[in-house]
């Protein structure tokens, strides 16, 4: 059986029963973009596994000891690399296909603690696994595949969840990012399969919250397959492992906290109240305390590392989402907003240029969010504590304009971010004569 999109044939025996690409142009493989078919290619060219890349995360390189590398299906890895990197890419998702074989081999090595001694397994994590799941979960081509292919994709995603749970204590960033993709209710795969019922919650069953880790929040779009993935994570002791990882406090930093909390800050609406109370309320209390206890030097270092991924925003947003699932946590949500502003102020006061740029990004993110909530007409009971008026008041009371006008005005991108803050302050009628004096003085000095 050959499976294609829009009826386009895919040549070659090893393309049978795979999830193929749609018809678009091919960007670099890190972007899961569908590509145009290449009818002249009927057989894949045999390829050797590409050379190992430099270390990208914890535990992804083999030790220097001279010992035999653990067995791994190298032929399947080479075939997968070839198929997913063709102009007309194909992801082998059917039973006994390359993706399944590699996943099961990786899970086996991880359970034995041998994956870190296998360079091919580590490369699979970094490249083949990441590219494959990014394509089959987020690409536009998802809507063109038959039910059988979707069923195979969710089966393989269950294996991915098992792999992620096995590696959870080791903070392996590529796997945590894939877990976030797999649990994102807004990814193409879960949107397309939004009406599928859950298989872990039988129809008509009235199971108590403490018997489940997740349940559909909306019967009109239950996203049952996502519910099943979350329940799979919990059944494998994933939530307990996650809780214990946080509460140990060992080797935590902003990047690790963001990567660990992101998957569940996204799918928080699907988590049962029991799950949030038992596994996340202690984390919601612990994380701000941990971040507040960072020294100025530690915070400076974190700010440099945060340049591209807005980890602080991700952490606060995720914690707020999780806290909002529990009745009576309005004060907690408010305190998280106050804490976010406190951290931004610290970054502005102590940081070098890069740290200040990140802090300005955070300020503008807050400004954008309060502008959104101000113009949204929703339930008054769901109103955000941090309003545009309170944000303008915070800027004024903490002399934010004075701080950011002190230096770096020769940097266009810095001035651009400062301009957004100024426009907001003017719009909220919060600009003072002292602010005008500071702006004038800054122009003269620059």
Secondary structure, DSSP 8 states (H G I E B T S, - for coil): -B--STT----SGGGBT-EE--SS----TTS-------TT--S-------------STT-S--SS--------HHHHHHHHHHHTSSS-EE--STTSHHHHHHHHHHHHHHHT-GGG-HHHHHIIIIIIHHHHHHHHH-GGGGGS-HHHHHHHHHHHHHHHHHHHHHGGGT-HHHHHHHHHHT-TTSHHHHHTTT---SSS-TT----GGG-SB--S-GGG--HHHHHHHHHHHHTTHHHHHHHHHHH-TT--HHHHHHHHHHHHHSGGGB-HHHIIIIIHHHHHHHHHHHHT--HHHHHHHHHHTTTT-HHHHHHHHHHHHHTTSTT-HHHHHHHHHHHHHHHHHHHHH--HHHHHHHHHHHHHHHHHHHHHHH----GGG--SS-HHHHHHHHHHTTHHHHHTSS-TT-HHHHHHHHHHHHHHHHTT---HHHHHHHHHHHHH-
